[in-house]
């Protein structure tokens, strides 16, 4: 397989995972900066036309993985591929962020949930959504329903 | 950084990239199977409750990268991070697929756009969408508008 290389690093207000909002109803409104390395800046051409980006990054401070885990949003265990747990076979994280503005190699964004200094692997434009009436959200919808009772 | 390892492989009707629908208005309705390796099957627990999954995979037949490229949906070049080009610094692909059913380690899905045999790196549940009225789609929306003229 390929050898991952950072294309840049996240500048985020979060120094520790305990500071990142988690669990049911957690909002990710924090602002941050995606600092792209100079040698990749040309790859950002025309990115400012997109309101939202998919950022793929490395959980670089999450050693090892668990196939089953209990997420902050529930009190029951679920398979790792049915959760956003950082303890994954490949420690790859994904965040949909809102692009506020670009300054050269710096992307100012809203919605960061990464730690400060997180290595960025890829950025892709967010192009389309699944319609809400077609979406089922499994255990998460059930946990939300139990919380409301 | 971490060393990527496949958690499984895609079974797809596409043997060559030329067979995969591309460009403006391309529909991805093809069915396929995500064959998860036995040692990772436990990580699929409760995944059947989700209608849509985010699949992260390797462009394993796409050597090298270009920072600028002209996508099939336009006749103008754009930065690689503003496109879904396979020729990326980290050859990571992402597909939102619809989960039709699970049979043990086999996930039967609709919407594959990967080649047969593609290594899968991660699967995450699709949890929420960006509202259409908040989404801007940059050069792609412009290319669509030009096509309609």
Interface residues (C-beta under 8 A of the other chain):
Chain A: X1 X2 X3 X4 X5 X6 X7 X36 X40 X42 X43 X44 X45 X46 X47 X48 X49 X50 X51 X52 X53 X54 X56 X58 X60 X67 X68 X77 X78 X79 X80 X81 X82 X83 X84 X88 X89 X90 X91 X92 X94 X96 X119 X121 X122 X123 X124 X125 X126 X127 X129 X130 X131 X132 X134 X135 X136 X137 X138 X139 X140 X141 X142
Chain B: X1 X2 X3 X4 X5 X6 X7 X36 X40 X42 X43 X44 X45 X46 X47 X48 X49 X50 X51 X52 X53 X54 X56 X58 X60 X67 X68 X77 X78 X79 X80 X81 X82 X83 X84 X88 X89 X90 X91 X92 X94 X96 X119 X121 X122 X123 X124 X125 X126 X127 X129 X130 X131 X132 X134 X135 X136 X137 X138 X139 X140 X141 X142
